[in-house]
């Protein structure tokens, strides 16, 4: 897997998490801890994308 394709896959996962966060925030039954965990995962992906893009 090339770095570019890896970054593309990470961006896809980041977009998926973004959508999941949006859906969870609109649902009153969603636990705040679940939303926080999704946001944490999203941040880790963003940091990895940034790190790989600068290399």
WORAVEN-V959495 format. One record per pair of residues at least 12 apart in sequence whose C-alpha atoms are under 8 Angstrom apart, sorted by the first residue. I is the first residue (numbers start at 1). GAP is how many residues later the second one is. Records with the same first field share a line. If there is no record, write none. Layout:
# WORAVEN-V959495
I = GAP  GAP
This chain:
# WORAVEN-V959495
3 = 49
7 = 42  45  46
10 = 35  39
11 = 34  35  38
13 = 32
14 = 28  31  32
17 = 21  22  24  25
18 = 21  24
20 = 18
21 = 14  17  18
